[in-house]
Amino acid sequence: MKHSKSAMYVAHAAIITALYVILTYLASWLGLANGVIQVRFSEALTILPVFTPAAIPGLFLGCLLSNILTGCILWDVLFGSLATLLGALGTYLLRKVLIKGKPFLAPLPPILANTLIVPFILSYAYFVEDTIPFLMLTVGLGEVISCGILGTVLMLSLQTYKHILFPS
């Protein structure tokens, strides 16, 4: 059965949104989704724009819904979701920059976007008393774990099945 590209795009975006929310809830349940050091398993999904542009709205909506559903304040909902959107766009733009045949630079945009934006949310919206540079270090560490390590493992795992999972 032949599927239209727009239906496949919407389906991919919706599945990615749902996965992001579920994985954020799991991390939240384990006490890892919010706070100074955040290791959101869902952030590993920020590698998915390497495979499909549908991941961009999927990640943005997933982050937006996750932040709302886990009780984040308005500034975090808005700017945290914007950081994810910027990271997803950057990942998509770096998908064709290859090192040894793989887009190993693709996790950098979400790491950088969150490292630069989230500390200000923590400081000015949640009144976390740590310094901005310290928060950049801790948020960056969580993002390196989530996007850099887990995202790269996910990317390498999906490479074999990309034509099945994300047909063009």
Secondary structure by P-SEA (a helix, b strand, c coil): ccccaaaaaaaaaaaaaaaaaaaaaaaaaacccccccccccccccccccccccaaaaaaaaaaaaaaaaacccaaaaaaaaaaaaaaaaaaaaaccccccccccccaaaaaaaaaacaaaaaaccccccccaaaaaaaaaaaaaaaccaaaaaaaaaacccccccccc
